[in-house]
């Protein structure tokens, strides 16, 4: 089962993953201004988030 992992050190809080994910796996933590994995079990492993993240902060593990 695919599992998205966000490197919090690299995440800039741009929101690209939130916008690009077809399964709405991510959301923004407004307090910390970082993306978080809200629904990891919904990930289908398309890797759109991994490819589109401008900071390279997301990796999808199989």
C-alpha positions in Angstrom: 0.0 0.0 0.0 1.5 3.4 -1.0 2.3 5.8 1.7 3.1 9.5 1.2 5.8 11.0 3.4 6.5 14.7 3.8 9.9 16.0 4.7 8.9 18.9 7.0 12.4 20.5 6.7 11.9 20.8 2.9 8.2 21.6 2.8 7.6 25.3 2.0 3.8 25.2 2.5 3.1 26.1 -1.1 0.0 23.9 -1.2 0.8 22.2 -4.5 0.2 18.7 -3.1 -3.2 19.8 -1.7 -4.2 21.1 -5.2 -2.8 18.2 -7.3 -3.8 15.2 -5.3 -6.9 13.5 -6.9 -7.7 11.7 -3.6 -7.4 14.8 -1.3 -4.8 13.0 0.9 -3.1 16.3 1.9 -4.2 19.4 3.8 -2.5 22.5 5.0 -1.7 22.9 8.7 -2.5 26.6 8.9 -0.7 27.0 12.3 2.6 25.6 11.1 2.1 26.6 7.4 3.1 23.2 6.2 1.3 20.4 4.3 0.3 17.3 6.3 -0.9 13.9 5.2 -4.5 13.9 6.4 -5.7 10.6 4.8 -2.8 8.3 4.1 -5.0 5.3 3.5 -6.6 7.1 0.5 -3.3 7.3 -1.4 -3.5 5.5 -4.7 0.2 5.8 -5.4 -0.1 8.0 -8.5 2.9 10.0 -7.4 1.5 13.3 -8.7 2.4 14.9 -5.4 6.0 13.6 -5.5 6.5 14.8 -9.1 4.8 18.2 -8.7 6.3 19.3 -5.3 8.7 22.1 -6.2 10.7 21.6 -3.0 11.0 17.8 -3.5 9.6 17.3 0.0 7.3 14.4 -0.8 8.2 10.7 -1.3 5.7 8.0 -1.9 6.8 4.7 -0.3 5.4 1.4 -1.6 
